[in-house]
């Protein structure tokens, strides 16, 4: 237990110096940057408190009964988690994103600890309504009370870069208005240019490889998240492809009420991810199937991937219907990228040939030629990432499977660990790792069950699979009726 919590705190400490932003209000009411030393000091306090509390707890447990020792351990877990959450709740930008990821990635944590961390998935301390209104005035030229027929100054959600308010347009449309924290873009962009602590952390986690490609890809993606005009463009791209889809919905963008720091879209109500966890097996499986089709299907049908599989980015409506939010972190793939992904699936899944798979990853620069590793070892390592589609049979995502995925990426022990130390990561693969870490972790919490191989063959254009589920049949019928069969088949 100690090692898991300390691992989270240590990771937060590594990232903290890189892109965390301490949210404070200066005289003008804007968010300011403490500078890397101040941010590092804030995170270091969490680590120091954790270590000191651990020592005290161990001393108190020495003469305690077995029952009391369990109570002391539970107190330590909760106090440490509360410290992390309290610190992250006031840190904007990528720092909070790390805490959000920890809440649904580290599946080995006790439920009470995960529940505390989960508070980061929905909300962060918001800025005042007046401050949000000032951003809208600066960006759109009018106070929201005049710009909108109705404006709710209390945010309905607040996160790492901005917060969301309800409003009603003068045309009678209910909308969600996302307002960026003033100063957050400038501060994060400055940190990304001048501070390498986050990227030093990558070199620590992957000591044997050149992390420059990962670094540049992360810089690009994090910078793009700050541009709401780009996010709106991404959302329009996805919305156009899924317009009228029977299960997938992407909210409409209202351009007249949007800018670089304000984005207004259709307001959607429904159930949260935590609500879905209480639904029946059938409903959870339907929700998971839609997430699966959207996530993996978008890569091959749209040549794009929405790379932020955060639980708060989905709104569920039952019967497999899901609304997808937040298109700030989107990776658009080149034809050469999707061709590479296709080759890997063919070599690993459809027509297994590990020697060909090895040559493919060598040609892609993932593995340098003539490395002293057997084809068998390479096949054993990479097969984990394809397990759920390798066999024509039902597969249930479990927390154990998800935890193995995290281990497969970060654990550098043993022979497979030596292999990982020499793997390079092409830029097209960096965001895709969010599937292995984020999406599969969500499937594990849903305990999603299905024949994912058959659904995969529907999604992969090169497999030409027929509908394998009632959802697939509904999508095909709709696609034929709408004249969009080639675009939507499998999605």
HELIX and SHEET records of a PDB file:
HELIX    1   1 UNK A    2  UNK A   19  1                                  18    
HELIX    2   2 UNK A   36  UNK A   61  1                                  26    
HELIX    3   3 UNK A   66  UNK A   89  1                                  24    
HELIX    4   4 UNK A   94  UNK A  105  1                                  12    
HELIX    5   5 UNK A  111  UNK A  117  1                                   7    
HELIX    6   6 UNK A  119  UNK A  122  1                                   4    
HELIX    7   7 UNK A  129  UNK A  140  1                                  12    
HELIX    8   8 UNK A  144  UNK A  147  1                                   4    
HELIX    9   9 UNK A  184  UNK A  194  1                                  11    
HELIX   10  10 UNK A  197  UNK A  205  1                                   9    
HELIX   11  11 UNK A  212  UNK A  225  1                                  14    
HELIX   12  12 UNK A  228  UNK A  241  1                                  14    
HELIX   13  13 UNK A  255  UNK A  257  5                                   3    
HELIX   14  14 UNK A  273  UNK A  276  1                                   4    
HELIX   15  15 UNK A  281  UNK A  301  1                                  21    
HELIX   16  16 UNK A  311  UNK A  313  5                                   3    
HELIX   17  17 UNK A  335  UNK A  345  1                                  11    
HELIX   18  18 UNK A  346  UNK A  350  3                                   5    
HELIX   19  19 UNK A  354  UNK A  363  1                                  10    
HELIX   20  20 UNK A  375  UNK A  383  1                                   9    
HELIX   21  21 UNK A  384  UNK A  386  5                                   3    
HELIX   22  22 UNK A  387  UNK A  390  1                                   4    
HELIX   23  23 UNK A  399  UNK A  410  1                                  12    
HELIX   24  24 UNK A  414  UNK A  422  1                                   9    
HELIX   25  25 UNK A  427  UNK A  430  1                                   4    
HELIX   26  26 UNK A  433  UNK A  434  1                                   2    
HELIX   27  27 UNK A  435  UNK A  439  3                                   5    
HELIX   28  28 UNK A  440  UNK A  446  1                                   7    
HELIX   29  29 UNK A  452  UNK A  459  1                                   8    
HELIX   30  30 UNK A  470  UNK A  482  1                                  13    
HELIX   31  31 UNK A  485  UNK A  488  1                                   4    
SHEET    1   A 2 UNK A  20  UNK A  22  0                                        
SHEET    2   A 2 UNK A  91  UNK A  93 -1                                        
SHEET    1   B 3 UNK A 150  UNK A 151  0                                        
SHEET    2   B 3 UNK A 162  UNK A 168 -1                                        
SHEET    3   B 3 UNK A 157  UNK A 158 -1                                        
SHEET    1   C 4 UNK A 150  UNK A 151  0                                        
SHEET    2   C 4 UNK A 162  UNK A 168 -1                                        
SHEET    3   C 4 UNK A 174  UNK A 180 -1                                        
SHEET    4   C 4 UNK A 262  UNK A 266 -1                                        
SHEET    1   D 3 UNK A 248  UNK A 250  0                                        
SHEET    2   D 3 UNK A 322  UNK A 324  1                                        
SHEET    3   D 3 UNK A 314  UNK A 316 -1                                        
SHEET    1   E 2 UNK A 304  UNK A 306  0                                        
SHEET    2   E 2 UNK A 330  UNK A 332 -1                                        
SHEET    1   F 2 UNK A 395  UNK A 396  0                                        
SHEET    2   F 2 UNK A 449  UNK A 450 -1                                        
END                                                                             
